[in-house]
């Protein structure tokens, strides 16, 4: 009995993960609204970090742990550290925002959320085994990757060949982000000291 309580399931039940995705998506909308109406820079940075963490939870619930780890590393950790360092250089945490910009921002956020929800109804159900990805593409990758590419690793073969442009784009984004961080941290502008 104790062994059953202490074992970690290999994957969540499909319905549980869908309900968790709904909860996380609702929380993301609430955080977006809070970001719009907040006047405090420190609070905005913390909310952005939480937003990024929740997005990574979405990726994890959709069985994309590699993207989730990248989002946590870059979005939640690295970006938060850089932004906190920036407000330390500014020596202020408050920001004056005109009230006339909050209402259009809230309207745009609501319209964008409603549009995404409306588009969601045209998508196939999450995890549907009858989609083209599951019936054609997945089978093609598993049967032909070792033959066409010649690598023993299925994931490495797919990422390096079939999805090569996508992988090149992702690594370019990470390279540009790293260079931007180096440029920001290497500036020796004495105006902020």
PyMOL CGO cylinders between C-alpha atoms (Angstrom):
from pymol import cmd
from pymol.cgo import CYLINDER

trace = [
    CYLINDER, 0.00, 0.00, 0.00, 2.79, 2.42, 0.92, 0.3, 1, 1, 1, 1, 1, 1,
    CYLINDER, 2.79, 2.42, 0.92, 4.61, 1.60, -2.33, 0.3, 1, 1, 1, 1, 1, 1,
    CYLINDER, 4.61, 1.60, -2.33, 1.56, 2.66, -4.35, 0.3, 1, 1, 1, 1, 1, 1,
    CYLINDER, 1.56, 2.66, -4.35, 1.44, 6.01, -2.57, 0.3, 1, 1, 1, 1, 1, 1,
    CYLINDER, 1.44, 6.01, -2.57, 5.13, 6.75, -3.12, 0.3, 1, 1, 1, 1, 1, 1,
    CYLINDER, 5.13, 6.75, -3.12, 5.36, 5.81, -6.81, 0.3, 1, 1, 1, 1, 1, 1,
    CYLINDER, 5.36, 5.81, -6.81, 5.28, 8.60, -9.33, 0.3, 1, 1, 1, 1, 1, 1,
    CYLINDER, 5.28, 8.60, -9.33, 3.09, 7.92, -12.36, 0.3, 1, 1, 1, 1, 1, 1,
    CYLINDER, 3.09, 7.92, -12.36, 4.87, 8.01, -15.71, 0.3, 1, 1, 1, 1, 1, 1,
    CYLINDER, 4.87, 8.01, -15.71, 2.31, 10.46, -17.08, 0.3, 1, 1, 1, 1, 1, 1,
    CYLINDER, 2.31, 10.46, -17.08, -0.77, 12.24, -15.89, 0.3, 1, 1, 1, 1, 1, 1,
    CYLINDER, -0.77, 12.24, -15.89, -4.20, 11.09, -16.87, 0.3, 1, 1, 1, 1, 1, 1,
    CYLINDER, -4.20, 11.09, -16.87, -5.20, 12.87, -20.09, 0.3, 1, 1, 1, 1, 1, 1,
    CYLINDER, -5.20, 12.87, -20.09, -8.27, 14.54, -18.58, 0.3, 1, 1, 1, 1, 1, 1,
    CYLINDER, -8.27, 14.54, -18.58, -6.28, 15.75, -15.56, 0.3, 1, 1, 1, 1, 1, 1,
    CYLINDER, -6.28, 15.75, -15.56, -3.69, 17.42, -17.79, 0.3, 1, 1, 1, 1, 1, 1,
    CYLINDER, -3.69, 17.42, -17.79, -6.42, 19.12, -19.84, 0.3, 1, 1, 1, 1, 1, 1,
    CYLINDER, -6.42, 19.12, -19.84, -8.05, 20.48, -16.69, 0.3, 1, 1, 1, 1, 1, 1,
    CYLINDER, -8.05, 20.48, -16.69, -4.67, 21.70, -15.45, 0.3, 1, 1, 1, 1, 1, 1,
    CYLINDER, -4.67, 21.70, -15.45, -4.12, 23.45, -18.79, 0.3, 1, 1, 1, 1, 1, 1,
    CYLINDER, -4.12, 23.45, -18.79, -7.47, 25.25, -18.39, 0.3, 1, 1, 1, 1, 1, 1,
    CYLINDER, -7.47, 25.25, -18.39, -6.52, 26.36, -14.88, 0.3, 1, 1, 1, 1, 1, 1,
    CYLINDER, -6.52, 26.36, -14.88, -3.10, 27.60, -16.02, 0.3, 1, 1, 1, 1, 1, 1,
    CYLINDER, -3.10, 27.60, -16.02, -4.61, 29.41, -19.04, 0.3, 1, 1, 1, 1, 1, 1,
    CYLINDER, -4.61, 29.41, -19.04, -7.12, 31.18, -16.80, 0.3, 1, 1, 1, 1, 1, 1,
    CYLINDER, -7.12, 31.18, -16.80, -4.33, 32.18, -14.43, 0.3, 1, 1, 1, 1, 1, 1,
    CYLINDER, -4.33, 32.18, -14.43, -2.31, 33.52, -17.38, 0.3, 1, 1, 1, 1, 1, 1,
    CYLINDER, -2.31, 33.52, -17.38, -5.20, 35.76, -18.41, 0.3, 1, 1, 1, 1, 1, 1,
    CYLINDER, -5.20, 35.76, -18.41, -5.51, 37.08, -14.85, 0.3, 1, 1, 1, 1, 1, 1,
    CYLINDER, -5.51, 37.08, -14.85, -1.77, 37.77, -14.68, 0.3, 1, 1, 1, 1, 1, 1,
    CYLINDER, -1.77, 37.77, -14.68, -1.94, 39.58, -18.04, 0.3, 1, 1, 1, 1, 1, 1,
    CYLINDER, -1.94, 39.58, -18.04, -4.66, 41.86, -16.70, 0.3, 1, 1, 1, 1, 1, 1,
    CYLINDER, -4.66, 41.86, -16.70, -2.66, 42.51, -13.54, 0.3, 1, 1, 1, 1, 1, 1,
    CYLINDER, -2.66, 42.51, -13.54, 0.40, 43.38, -15.64, 0.3, 1, 1, 1, 1, 1, 1,
    CYLINDER, 0.40, 43.38, -15.64, -1.60, 45.96, -17.56, 0.3, 1, 1, 1, 1, 1, 1,
    CYLINDER, -1.60, 45.96, -17.56, -2.87, 47.82, -14.50, 0.3, 1, 1, 1, 1, 1, 1,
    CYLINDER, -2.87, 47.82, -14.50, 0.23, 47.58, -12.32, 0.3, 1, 1, 1, 1, 1, 1,
    CYLINDER, 0.23, 47.58, -12.32, 2.31, 50.73, -11.67, 0.3, 1, 1, 1, 1, 1, 1,
    CYLINDER, 2.31, 50.73, -11.67, 5.23, 49.05, -9.90, 0.3, 1, 1, 1, 1, 1, 1,
    CYLINDER, 5.23, 49.05, -9.90, 8.26, 47.91, -11.95, 0.3, 1, 1, 1, 1, 1, 1,
    CYLINDER, 8.26, 47.91, -11.95, 9.33, 45.32, -9.40, 0.3, 1, 1, 1, 1, 1, 1,
    CYLINDER, 9.33, 45.32, -9.40, 5.82, 43.84, -9.29, 0.3, 1, 1, 1, 1, 1, 1,
    CYLINDER, 5.82, 43.84, -9.29, 5.73, 43.73, -13.10, 0.3, 1, 1, 1, 1, 1, 1,
    CYLINDER, 5.73, 43.73, -13.10, 9.03, 41.86, -13.25, 0.3, 1, 1, 1, 1, 1, 1,
    CYLINDER, 9.03, 41.86, -13.25, 7.83, 39.32, -10.70, 0.3, 1, 1, 1, 1, 1, 1,
    CYLINDER, 7.83, 39.32, -10.70, 4.54, 38.90, -12.60, 0.3, 1, 1, 1, 1, 1, 1,
    CYLINDER, 4.54, 38.90, -12.60, 6.45, 38.40, -15.87, 0.3, 1, 1, 1, 1, 1, 1,
    CYLINDER, 6.45, 38.40, -15.87, 8.55, 35.74, -14.18, 0.3, 1, 1, 1, 1, 1, 1,
    CYLINDER, 8.55, 35.74, -14.18, 5.44, 33.96, -12.89, 0.3, 1, 1, 1, 1, 1, 1,
    CYLINDER, 5.44, 33.96, -12.89, 3.86, 34.28, -16.35, 0.3, 1, 1, 1, 1, 1, 1,
    CYLINDER, 3.86, 34.28, -16.35, 6.90, 32.61, -17.90, 0.3, 1, 1, 1, 1, 1, 1,
    CYLINDER, 6.90, 32.61, -17.90, 6.83, 29.88, -15.26, 0.3, 1, 1, 1, 1, 1, 1,
    CYLINDER, 6.83, 29.88, -15.26, 3.17, 29.17, -16.01, 0.3, 1, 1, 1, 1, 1, 1,
    CYLINDER, 3.17, 29.17, -16.01, 3.87, 29.07, -19.74, 0.3, 1, 1, 1, 1, 1, 1,
    CYLINDER, 3.87, 29.07, -19.74, 6.58, 26.48, -19.06, 0.3, 1, 1, 1, 1, 1, 1,
    CYLINDER, 6.58, 26.48, -19.06, 4.01, 24.47, -17.07, 0.3, 1, 1, 1, 1, 1, 1,
    CYLINDER, 4.01, 24.47, -17.07, 1.78, 24.54, -20.17, 0.3, 1, 1, 1, 1, 1, 1,
    CYLINDER, 1.78, 24.54, -20.17, 4.64, 23.20, -22.28, 0.3, 1, 1, 1, 1, 1, 1,
    CYLINDER, 4.64, 23.20, -22.28, 5.29, 20.48, -19.73, 0.3, 1, 1, 1, 1, 1, 1,
    CYLINDER, 5.29, 20.48, -19.73, 1.63, 19.46, -19.62, 0.3, 1, 1, 1, 1, 1, 1,
    CYLINDER, 1.63, 19.46, -19.62, 1.66, 19.25, -23.43, 0.3, 1, 1, 1, 1, 1, 1,
    CYLINDER, 1.66, 19.25, -23.43, 4.63, 16.84, -23.32, 0.3, 1, 1, 1, 1, 1, 1,
    CYLINDER, 4.63, 16.84, -23.32, 7.31, 19.31, -24.44, 0.3, 1, 1, 1, 1, 1, 1,
    CYLINDER, 7.31, 19.31, -24.44, 9.84, 19.19, -21.58, 0.3, 1, 1, 1, 1, 1, 1,
    CYLINDER, 9.84, 19.19, -21.58, 12.69, 20.57, -23.71, 0.3, 1, 1, 1, 1, 1, 1,
    CYLINDER, 12.69, 20.57, -23.71, 10.75, 23.73, -24.52, 0.3, 1, 1, 1, 1, 1, 1,
    CYLINDER, 10.75, 23.73, -24.52, 9.60, 23.97, -20.89, 0.3, 1, 1, 1, 1, 1, 1,
    CYLINDER, 9.60, 23.97, -20.89, 13.19, 23.84, -19.60, 0.3, 1, 1, 1, 1, 1, 1,
    CYLINDER, 13.19, 23.84, -19.60, 14.28, 26.49, -22.11, 0.3, 1, 1, 1, 1, 1, 1,
    CYLINDER, 14.28, 26.49, -22.11, 11.39, 28.75, -21.07, 0.3, 1, 1, 1, 1, 1, 1,
    CYLINDER, 11.39, 28.75, -21.07, 12.23, 28.37, -17.39, 0.3, 1, 1, 1, 1, 1, 1,
    CYLINDER, 12.23, 28.37, -17.39, 15.92, 29.02, -17.96, 0.3, 1, 1, 1, 1, 1, 1,
    CYLINDER, 15.92, 29.02, -17.96, 15.54, 32.02, -20.28, 0.3, 1, 1, 1, 1, 1, 1,
    CYLINDER, 15.54, 32.02, -20.28, 12.16, 33.46, -19.37, 0.3, 1, 1, 1, 1, 1, 1,
    CYLINDER, 12.16, 33.46, -19.37, 11.84, 32.91, -15.64, 0.3, 1, 1, 1, 1, 1, 1,
    CYLINDER, 11.84, 32.91, -15.64, 15.46, 32.98, -14.53, 0.3, 1, 1, 1, 1, 1, 1,
    CYLINDER, 15.46, 32.98, -14.53, 17.71, 34.87, -16.94, 0.3, 1, 1, 1, 1, 1, 1,
    CYLINDER, 17.71, 34.87, -16.94, 15.27, 37.58, -18.02, 0.3, 1, 1, 1, 1, 1, 1,
    CYLINDER, 15.27, 37.58, -18.02, 14.20, 38.17, -14.43, 0.3, 1, 1, 1, 1, 1, 1,
    CYLINDER, 14.20, 38.17, -14.43, 17.80, 38.59, -13.28, 0.3, 1, 1, 1, 1, 1, 1,
    CYLINDER, 17.80, 38.59, -13.28, 18.54, 41.03, -16.11, 0.3, 1, 1, 1, 1, 1, 1,
    CYLINDER, 18.54, 41.03, -16.11, 15.41, 43.10, -15.45, 0.3, 1, 1, 1, 1, 1, 1,
    CYLINDER, 15.41, 43.10, -15.45, 16.03, 43.19, -11.69, 0.3, 1, 1, 1, 1, 1, 1,
    CYLINDER, 16.03, 43.19, -11.69, 19.58, 44.34, -12.38, 0.3, 1, 1, 1, 1, 1, 1,
    CYLINDER, 19.58, 44.34, -12.38, 18.17, 47.03, -14.67, 0.3, 1, 1, 1, 1, 1, 1,
    CYLINDER, 18.17, 47.03, -14.67, 15.88, 48.49, -11.98, 0.3, 1, 1, 1, 1, 1, 1,
    CYLINDER, 15.88, 48.49, -11.98, 18.79, 48.37, -9.59, 0.3, 1, 1, 1, 1, 1, 1,
    CYLINDER, 18.79, 48.37, -9.59, 20.66, 50.57, -12.07, 0.3, 1, 1, 1, 1, 1, 1,
    CYLINDER, 20.66, 50.57, -12.07, 17.64, 52.88, -12.38, 0.3, 1, 1, 1, 1, 1, 1,
    CYLINDER, 17.64, 52.88, -12.38, 17.27, 53.12, -8.58, 0.3, 1, 1, 1, 1, 1, 1,
    CYLINDER, 17.27, 53.12, -8.58, 13.48, 53.35, -8.85, 0.3, 1, 1, 1, 1, 1, 1,
    CYLINDER, 13.48, 53.35, -8.85, 10.61, 50.88, -8.75, 0.3, 1, 1, 1, 1, 1, 1,
    CYLINDER, 10.61, 50.88, -8.75, 7.66, 53.10, -9.64, 0.3, 1, 1, 1, 1, 1, 1,
    CYLINDER, 7.66, 53.10, -9.64, 6.53, 54.06, -13.08, 0.3, 1, 1, 1, 1, 1, 1,
    CYLINDER, 6.53, 54.06, -13.08, 4.01, 56.75, -13.92, 0.3, 1, 1, 1, 1, 1, 1,
    CYLINDER, 4.01, 56.75, -13.92, 1.50, 55.51, -16.47, 0.3, 1, 1, 1, 1, 1, 1,
    CYLINDER, 1.50, 55.51, -16.47, -1.24, 57.68, -17.89, 0.3, 1, 1, 1, 1, 1, 1,
    CYLINDER, -1.24, 57.68, -17.89, -4.71, 56.34, -17.23, 0.3, 1, 1, 1, 1, 1, 1,
    CYLINDER, -4.71, 56.34, -17.23, -5.76, 56.83, -20.85, 0.3, 1, 1, 1, 1, 1, 1,
    CYLINDER, -5.76, 56.83, -20.85, -3.47, 53.97, -21.94, 0.3, 1, 1, 1, 1, 1, 1,
    CYLINDER, -3.47, 53.97, -21.94, -4.81, 51.37, -19.53, 0.3, 1, 1, 1, 1, 1, 1,
    CYLINDER, -4.81, 51.37, -19.53, -8.29, 51.05, -21.05, 0.3, 1, 1, 1, 1, 1, 1,
    CYLINDER, -8.29, 51.05, -21.05, -7.08, 50.40, -24.64, 0.3, 1, 1, 1, 1, 1, 1,
    CYLINDER, -7.08, 50.40, -24.64, -4.53, 47.91, -23.31, 0.3, 1, 1, 1, 1, 1, 1,
    CYLINDER, -4.53, 47.91, -23.31, -7.23, 46.00, -21.40, 0.3, 1, 1, 1, 1, 1, 1,
    CYLINDER, -7.23, 46.00, -21.40, -9.47, 46.01, -24.47, 0.3, 1, 1, 1, 1, 1, 1,
    CYLINDER, -9.47, 46.01, -24.47, -6.65, 44.72, -26.69, 0.3, 1, 1, 1, 1, 1, 1,
    CYLINDER, -6.65, 44.72, -26.69, -5.82, 41.99, -24.16, 0.3, 1, 1, 1, 1, 1, 1,
    CYLINDER, -5.82, 41.99, -24.16, -9.46, 40.90, -23.94, 0.3, 1, 1, 1, 1, 1, 1,
    CYLINDER, -9.46, 40.90, -23.94, -9.87, 40.91, -27.74, 0.3, 1, 1, 1, 1, 1, 1,
    CYLINDER, -9.87, 40.91, -27.74, -6.67, 38.93, -28.18, 0.3, 1, 1, 1, 1, 1, 1,
    CYLINDER, -6.67, 38.93, -28.18, -7.77, 36.37, -25.56, 0.3, 1, 1, 1, 1, 1, 1,
    CYLINDER, -7.77, 36.37, -25.56, -11.24, 36.08, -27.13, 0.3, 1, 1, 1, 1, 1, 1,
    CYLINDER, -11.24, 36.08, -27.13, -9.69, 35.63, -30.59, 0.3, 1, 1, 1, 1, 1, 1,
    CYLINDER, -9.69, 35.63, -30.59, -7.39, 32.86, -29.36, 0.3, 1, 1, 1, 1, 1, 1,
    CYLINDER, -7.39, 32.86, -29.36, -10.29, 31.12, -27.62, 0.3, 1, 1, 1, 1, 1, 1,
    CYLINDER, -10.29, 31.12, -27.62, -12.39, 31.40, -30.80, 0.3, 1, 1, 1, 1, 1, 1,
    CYLINDER, -12.39, 31.40, -30.80, -9.56, 29.96, -32.91, 0.3, 1, 1, 1, 1, 1, 1,
    CYLINDER, -9.56, 29.96, -32.91, -9.12, 27.15, -30.40, 0.3, 1, 1, 1, 1, 1, 1,
    CYLINDER, -9.12, 27.15, -30.40, -12.51, 25.70, -31.34, 0.3, 1, 1, 1, 1, 1, 1,
    CYLINDER, -12.51, 25.70, -31.34, -11.29, 25.03, -34.92, 0.3, 1, 1, 1, 1, 1, 1,
    CYLINDER, -11.29, 25.03, -34.92, -8.30, 23.03, -33.73, 0.3, 1, 1, 1, 1, 1, 1,
    CYLINDER, -8.30, 23.03, -33.73, -8.51, 19.28, -33.34, 0.3, 1, 1, 1, 1, 1, 1,
    CYLINDER, -8.51, 19.28, -33.34, -8.92, 18.03, -29.82, 0.3, 1, 1, 1, 1, 1, 1,
    CYLINDER, -8.92, 18.03, -29.82, -5.62, 17.91, -27.94, 0.3, 1, 1, 1, 1, 1, 1,
    CYLINDER, -5.62, 17.91, -27.94, -4.12, 14.42, -28.19, 0.3, 1, 1, 1, 1, 1, 1,
    CYLINDER, -4.12, 14.42, -28.19, -6.54, 13.25, -30.88, 0.3, 1, 1, 1, 1, 1, 1,
    CYLINDER, -6.54, 13.25, -30.88, -4.94, 10.16, -32.47, 0.3, 1, 1, 1, 1, 1, 1,
    CYLINDER, -4.94, 10.16, -32.47, -6.73, 10.73, -35.81, 0.3, 1, 1, 1, 1, 1, 1,
    CYLINDER, -6.73, 10.73, -35.81, -4.89, 13.95, -36.70, 0.3, 1, 1, 1, 1, 1, 1,
    CYLINDER, -4.89, 13.95, -36.70, -2.41, 14.01, -39.59, 0.3, 1, 1, 1, 1, 1, 1,
    CYLINDER, -2.41, 14.01, -39.59, 0.47, 14.39, -37.16, 0.3, 1, 1, 1, 1, 1, 1,
    CYLINDER, 0.47, 14.39, -37.16, -0.35, 11.10, -35.44, 0.3, 1, 1, 1, 1, 1, 1,
    CYLINDER, -0.35, 11.10, -35.44, -1.51, 9.11, -38.47, 0.3, 1, 1, 1, 1, 1, 1,
    CYLINDER, -1.51, 9.11, -38.47, 1.11, 10.12, -41.02, 0.3, 1, 1, 1, 1, 1, 1,
    CYLINDER, 1.11, 10.12, -41.02, 4.01, 12.23, -39.83, 0.3, 1, 1, 1, 1, 1, 1,
    CYLINDER, 4.01, 12.23, -39.83, 4.81, 10.42, -36.57, 0.3, 1, 1, 1, 1, 1, 1,
    CYLINDER, 4.81, 10.42, -36.57, 4.83, 7.02, -38.28, 0.3, 1, 1, 1, 1, 1, 1,
    CYLINDER, 4.83, 7.02, -38.28, 7.00, 8.36, -41.08, 0.3, 1, 1, 1, 1, 1, 1,
    CYLINDER, 7.00, 8.36, -41.08, 9.54, 9.75, -38.63, 0.3, 1, 1, 1, 1, 1, 1,
    CYLINDER, 9.54, 9.75, -38.63, 9.76, 6.56, -36.55, 0.3, 1, 1, 1, 1, 1, 1,
    CYLINDER, 9.76, 6.56, -36.55, 10.12, 4.25, -39.54, 0.3, 1, 1, 1, 1, 1, 1,
    CYLINDER, 10.12, 4.25, -39.54, 12.41, 6.30, -41.79, 0.3, 1, 1, 1, 1, 1, 1,
    CYLINDER, 12.41, 6.30, -41.79, 14.70, 8.33, -39.54, 0.3, 1, 1, 1, 1, 1, 1,
    CYLINDER, 14.70, 8.33, -39.54, 17.25, 5.59, -38.93, 0.3, 1, 1, 1, 1, 1, 1,
    CYLINDER, 17.25, 5.59, -38.93, 17.21, 4.61, -42.61, 0.3, 1, 1, 1, 1, 1, 1,
    CYLINDER, 17.21, 4.61, -42.61, 17.41, 8.10, -44.15, 0.3, 1, 1, 1, 1, 1, 1,
    CYLINDER, 17.41, 8.10, -44.15, 19.56, 9.87, -41.56, 0.3, 1, 1, 1, 1, 1, 1,
    CYLINDER, 19.56, 9.87, -41.56, 21.62, 7.02, -40.18, 0.3, 1, 1, 1, 1, 1, 1,
    CYLINDER, 21.62, 7.02, -40.18, 21.75, 8.13, -36.55, 0.3, 1, 1, 1, 1, 1, 1,
    CYLINDER, 21.75, 8.13, -36.55, 20.84, 5.77, -33.73, 0.3, 1, 1, 1, 1, 1, 1,
    CYLINDER, 20.84, 5.77, -33.73, 19.05, 8.57, -31.85, 0.3, 1, 1, 1, 1, 1, 1,
    CYLINDER, 19.05, 8.57, -31.85, 15.56, 9.19, -33.17, 0.3, 1, 1, 1, 1, 1, 1,
    CYLINDER, 15.56, 9.19, -33.17, 15.26, 12.62, -31.53, 0.3, 1, 1, 1, 1, 1, 1,
    CYLINDER, 15.26, 12.62, -31.53, 18.65, 13.82, -32.79, 0.3, 1, 1, 1, 1, 1, 1,
    CYLINDER, 18.65, 13.82, -32.79, 17.86, 12.68, -36.31, 0.3, 1, 1, 1, 1, 1, 1,
    CYLINDER, 17.86, 12.68, -36.31, 14.51, 14.47, -36.37, 0.3, 1, 1, 1, 1, 1, 1,
    CYLINDER, 14.51, 14.47, -36.37, 15.87, 17.69, -34.85, 0.3, 1, 1, 1, 1, 1, 1,
    CYLINDER, 15.87, 17.69, -34.85, 18.96, 17.81, -37.06, 0.3, 1, 1, 1, 1, 1, 1,
    CYLINDER, 18.96, 17.81, -37.06, 17.35, 16.93, -40.38, 0.3, 1, 1, 1, 1, 1, 1,
    CYLINDER, 17.35, 16.93, -40.38, 13.57, 17.03, -40.71, 0.3, 1, 1, 1, 1, 1, 1,
    CYLINDER, 13.57, 17.03, -40.71, 13.23, 19.99, -38.33, 0.3, 1, 1, 1, 1, 1, 1,
    CYLINDER, 13.23, 19.99, -38.33, 16.61, 21.51, -39.15, 0.3, 1, 1, 1, 1, 1, 1,
    CYLINDER, 16.61, 21.51, -39.15, 15.36, 24.99, -39.99, 0.3, 1, 1, 1, 1, 1, 1,
    CYLINDER, 15.36, 24.99, -39.99, 13.26, 25.08, -36.84, 0.3, 1, 1, 1, 1, 1, 1,
    CYLINDER, 13.26, 25.08, -36.84, 16.24, 24.01, -34.72, 0.3, 1, 1, 1, 1, 1, 1,
    CYLINDER, 16.24, 24.01, -34.72, 18.45, 26.57, -36.47, 0.3, 1, 1, 1, 1, 1, 1,
    CYLINDER, 18.45, 26.57, -36.47, 15.90, 29.26, -35.69, 0.3, 1, 1, 1, 1, 1, 1,
    CYLINDER, 15.90, 29.26, -35.69, 15.70, 28.27, -32.03, 0.3, 1, 1, 1, 1, 1, 1,
    CYLINDER, 15.70, 28.27, -32.03, 19.46, 28.23, -31.60, 0.3, 1, 1, 1, 1, 1, 1,
    CYLINDER, 19.46, 28.23, -31.60, 19.72, 31.59, -33.39, 0.3, 1, 1, 1, 1, 1, 1,
    CYLINDER, 19.72, 31.59, -33.39, 17.22, 33.10, -30.94, 0.3, 1, 1, 1, 1, 1, 1,
    CYLINDER, 17.22, 33.10, -30.94, 19.20, 31.75, -27.99, 0.3, 1, 1, 1, 1, 1, 1,
    CYLINDER, 19.20, 31.75, -27.99, 22.45, 33.04, -29.51, 0.3, 1, 1, 1, 1, 1, 1,
    CYLINDER, 22.45, 33.04, -29.51, 20.98, 36.51, -30.08, 0.3, 1, 1, 1, 1, 1, 1,
    CYLINDER, 20.98, 36.51, -30.08, 19.56, 36.54, -26.54, 0.3, 1, 1, 1, 1, 1, 1,
    CYLINDER, 19.56, 36.54, -26.54, 22.96, 35.58, -25.14, 0.3, 1, 1, 1, 1, 1, 1,
    CYLINDER, 22.96, 35.58, -25.14, 24.72, 38.28, -27.15, 0.3, 1, 1, 1, 1, 1, 1,
    CYLINDER, 24.72, 38.28, -27.15, 22.15, 40.85, -26.01, 0.3, 1, 1, 1, 1, 1, 1,
    CYLINDER, 22.15, 40.85, -26.01, 22.73, 39.86, -22.39, 0.3, 1, 1, 1, 1, 1, 1,
    CYLINDER, 22.73, 39.86, -22.39, 26.48, 40.20, -22.84, 0.3, 1, 1, 1, 1, 1, 1,
    CYLINDER, 26.48, 40.20, -22.84, 26.06, 43.62, -24.43, 0.3, 1, 1, 1, 1, 1, 1,
    CYLINDER, 26.06, 43.62, -24.43, 23.74, 44.82, -21.67, 0.3, 1, 1, 1, 1, 1, 1,
    CYLINDER, 23.74, 44.82, -21.67, 25.92, 43.54, -18.85, 0.3, 1, 1, 1, 1, 1, 1,
    CYLINDER, 25.92, 43.54, -18.85, 29.18, 44.72, -20.41, 0.3, 1, 1, 1, 1, 1, 1,
    CYLINDER, 29.18, 44.72, -20.41, 28.20, 48.37, -20.75, 0.3, 1, 1, 1, 1, 1, 1,
    CYLINDER, 28.20, 48.37, -20.75, 30.20, 50.54, -18.42, 0.3, 1, 1, 1, 1, 1, 1,
    CYLINDER, 30.20, 50.54, -18.42, 27.98, 53.58, -18.46, 0.3, 1, 1, 1, 1, 1, 1,
    CYLINDER, 27.98, 53.58, -18.46, 28.75, 55.49, -15.28, 0.3, 1, 1, 1, 1, 1, 1,
    CYLINDER, 28.75, 55.49, -15.28, 25.51, 57.46, -15.48, 0.3, 1, 1, 1, 1, 1, 1,
    CYLINDER, 25.51, 57.46, -15.48, 23.61, 54.81, -13.49, 0.3, 1, 1, 1, 1, 1, 1,
    CYLINDER, 23.61, 54.81, -13.49, 26.27, 54.27, -10.81, 0.3, 1, 1, 1, 1, 1, 1,
]
cmd.load_cgo(trace, "trace")
